[in-house]
Amino acid sequence: MKCAILAVGTELLFGHTVNTNAVYLSRQLNSMGIDVLYHYAVGDNPDRLKELLHQALKDCDLVITTGGMGPTQDDLTKEVVCQVQQDQLQEHAPSMERLLRHFQKRKRPMTENNKKQALLPSRAIVFDNNHGTAPGFALTFEERTVICLPGPPSEMTAMFSESVGPWLAEKSSEALHFCTVRTFGIGESMLETKLLPLIDGQDDPTLATYAKEGEATLRIASKRATKEEAKQAVEEMLSRVREYIGEYIYSTEDQGLAEVVAGKLIARSITISCAESCTGGMLAEKLTDVAGISAVFERGIVTYSNRAKHEELGVSEQTLQECGAVSPQTAKEMVLGLREKTKSQVCVSITGIAGPEGGTEEKPVGLIYVGVVFDERAEVFELRTNNKNRQWNRNYTVLFALDKINRMLDNRDVE
Amino acid sequence: MKCAILAVGTELLFGHTVNTNAVYLSRQLNSMGIDVLYHYAVGDNPDRLKELLHQALKDCDLVITTGGMGPTQDDLTKEVVCQVQQDQLQEHAPSMERLLRHFQKRKRPMTENNKKQALLPSRAIVFDNNHGTAPGFALTFEERTVICLPGPPSEMTAMFSESVGPWLAEKSSEALHFCTVRTFGIGESMLETKLLPLIDGQDDPTLATYAKEGEATLRIASKRATKEEAKQAVEEMLSRVREYIGEYIYSTEDQGLAEVVAGKLIARSITISCAESCTGGMLAEKLTDVAGISAVFERGIVTYSNRAKHEELGVSEQTLQECGAVSPQTAKEMVLGLREKTKSQVCVSITGIAGPEGGTEEKPVGLIYVGVVFDERAEVFELRTNNKNRQWNRNYTVLFALDKINRMLDNRDVE
C-alpha cells in the first residue's frame, strides 16, 4: 500500500508548529509495511487542500490527513474530503452523543459551533476520539481511502494506536523490517564509501546513509512476505555491515549515545560524575534525561569560572595561570579533582572554547579537552571542531565525551 | 512572492528525522513577507521529486529544497532540479577549491564521491557552505526560482542567514511585519479567550495563538505597503494586547525564557549559580547556551544524590531524612548553601520528582520545589505538574524556575 500524509493548518506554514504528526505516522505506517511516499502540509485553504488531495490520490491508495477537524470556521478538512471522495456530511448520532457527554462530564456549556464536529461523511467508517472532541474517519471512493485525523498530537496518536492502526493492519499484506544503525566518529561520505561493496547492486535489504548533527546513521530495511523473513534478511545484512564499520557503531536500535552510556552504567551499577566548563551542564542533562539514572549519577559540577574550577575541583591556580583554563593540564586536574571529591567510578571533565567569541590563533574556537577516568584508567582527549557555531560545538563535544566513555566502558580502543 | 518548501530525504518519510528545516525556513520567509503555501517532503526518488517540483512551480514563484545535496549516490536533488530548470551540471571551480581546502584543513582524505559536491548547474548563483561541504544555489528559469540548500540544519540555517536571506530580501516587494509574543503561566485557550475582544473581526494586524511545550505564544502580524506601516500597526496592537495579558508576557521578540534571563543577568552584571536535582543540569545548560554568559555564570551543581546535596550544599542529614530530598526545606537549604558557597547574587535550587517512577501518593511524579535567592529576597515555590512524562516535567520545571528568576529580576509579583 502506498500512502501520503497531509497536514492541514496555517500554523505549520508559519513555522509555529513542528509537524511531529508526520513523524509519528511515518514510523507507524512503515513498521506496518505501508510505504510513505509523500508528506504534504497546506494551510486552511480549501482550494489548495482539494488540489493536493487529488494530486496525492493519483499515486497513493491511502492519504492520511491531520488537522482542520475542529469546531471553528477555518476547519474545513471534512468538507473538502467529501467533495473529493464524493460524499456528503450528515449528523453522526453516536458522535453527537459522545460530544454531549464530553461537555456534560466537564460541566462546561457546549457552544453551537461544537456541533459541527458530529457532522461526518455518510459512508465514513468513524474512529472515536477518546482524548478530545473531534472524531476521525476513513472514507473510501474508487478503491482509494482518505483517513482524516484530528491535529493535536495527543488525540491523533491515541486514535491511531487504538483504532486506525488495527483497522489498517487488516488491510495490509507486505511486511517491512528495518534497523537503524547509529555511528559516531565517521562522516556520512566515508561511511558510504566503506559500505559501497554492500550498497552496490543491493535491492533488498536496502542500505541508506544519512547525516545527523555530528553523527552518521545507516538504515537497513527489508520488505518481504512475512515479518520474520524481513527481520532475518536485515539481521544477516547487519552482521556483514559490522565487518566494515563495526568500530564506529554504538547502537543498532536507534538509541542515542547518552541513552546507550546511561544504560550501561545503570546495568553495571557504575557511578558517574561530570565536571563541565564550556558545555555548561549539557552532558549531565543528557545523562539524567534517562529514567533510572539516579541510581548511578552521583554529581555534576558546572565550573564556568576559574574560581569554581579551583574551589570545586582543586585545579591549581598555577595551572590555570600558566596553561590556561582550556588546556589538557586543566582537563586532567578537573577530572582528578572530581574523582577525589566524588569517588565515582567514571569521572568526566570538559573544558574548551564553544564560541562564537573567545578564540585566539593558538587556541581557536572549537578547541576542547575532555578528561575521562574509569577505574584505573585516565585519559585526556583533544578535540578540534573547526566550527564557529556555539550550539554545534557544545552538542558535538558532549557526543565526543560520551563516545569516549562508551569505548572505555567496553574496554575498546579510544582513538 | 509565493513559496513552497520541499524537503528531500527518505529518512523523513521513515519518520527518522523531524523536518525542522521547514519550520526554520517558514519563519524566515514569512518574516520577509514571502508567503509559504506548501511544505512537501519526498524520498530520494528522482521521478517523484521531479513531479513535485513541477507541481510546486505551478503555484509558486519560488521553491526551496533542503537535502539530497551530499556526496552519496542517493543525493539527486541537483540532477533533478537541472532537468526541471533546463540546465546542466558542471564543475564549479571555487567550490572545488573550497572542498579541497576543507579536507586538507582537517587532514582527512577526500573520498572520490565528495567531488560530486562541486558539480553545480551552469547558470546557478552559488551560496558557499561555511559549515560543511555541500554548497547551495539558486537556479532561475522562466521567472521561477528553485533554491537548493543542504539538509543538515546547522549548514542550512547558516547558509540561509548568511547568503540566501539577504539575496531574497532584495527580490521581495510587499512588507510583512510580525511580532511573536511569548508568555508563560497561561494556557492557549485562556490566552485566546482573554484576547477575544481584540481577535474578533480583526483583519490586519492578525492575531494567532499557538501552544508550545509548556508555553502559549501569540503572533501579531501585519502586511502593508511599507515595512514602516506594518511595523506601526503591529506595535499599536501590541500595546493593546499588553492591557489584557501583560502580566504573562516575557518576550515580544520571540526570545526564549533562558535567553531573556541570561540577557538581563549579563546586561546588569548579576552573577548566578544553580543547584539542580531532578533537572540534572538542564537549567545550567539552557543558561550557558547563551553566548557571553561566562561573565556572570558562576557555578552549576547537579546534586542528584543525597550525599551530594549534603557535601556540596550543606543540606542537613536531618532535613533529608525527616522532610525528604523533595521538600521545600531541602530546596531552601540547597539554595542557601549554594549562596553561602558561591556568593552569587542569584542562586537557584531545584528538587523534585521528574518521573516516570519514584512518585508516591503524598509526593507524586511532577511535584517540584524551586528555591530562588536574589540579593535579600529568598523564596521557595511549589510546582505540581500532574504529568507523568519525564522530559515534559524537566522542561517545564526549568521554564518555571526561569520565570520566577525573571520576575524577581524585574521586581515583579512572583505568584
Interface residues (C-beta under 8 A of the other chain):
Chain A: A7 T10 E11 L12 L13 F14 G15 H16 T17 V18 N19 T20 A22 V23 Y24 L25 S26 R27 Q28 N30 V36 L37 Y38 H39 Y40 A41 V42 G43 R48 L52 Q55 D59 F178 T180 G187 E188 S189 M190 E192 T193 I199 A208 T209 Y210 A211 K212 E213 T217 R219 A221 D254 C274 E276 T279 G280 G281 M282 L283 A284 E285 L287 T288 D289 A291 G292 I293 S294 F297 E298 R299 G300 I301 V302 T303 Y304 S305 R307 A308 E311 E312 K341 T342 G355 P356 E357 G358 N386 N387 K388 N389 R390 Q391 W392 R394
Chain B: A7 G9 T10 E11 L12 L13 F14 G15 H16 T17 V18 N19 T20 A22 V23 Y24 L25 S26 R27 Q28 N30 V36 L37 Y38 H39 Y40 A41 V42 G43 D44 N45 R48 L52 Q55 D59 G70 P71 T72 Q73 D74 K105 R106 R108 T111 E112 N113 N114 H131 T133 G151 P152 P153 S154 A158 A208 Y210 T217 R219 C274 E276 T279 G280 G281 M282 L283 A284 E285 L287 T288 D289 A291 G292 I293 S294 F297 E298 R299 G300 I301 V302 T303 Y304 S305 R307 A308 E311 E312 K341 T342 G355 P356 E357 G358 R390 Q391 R394
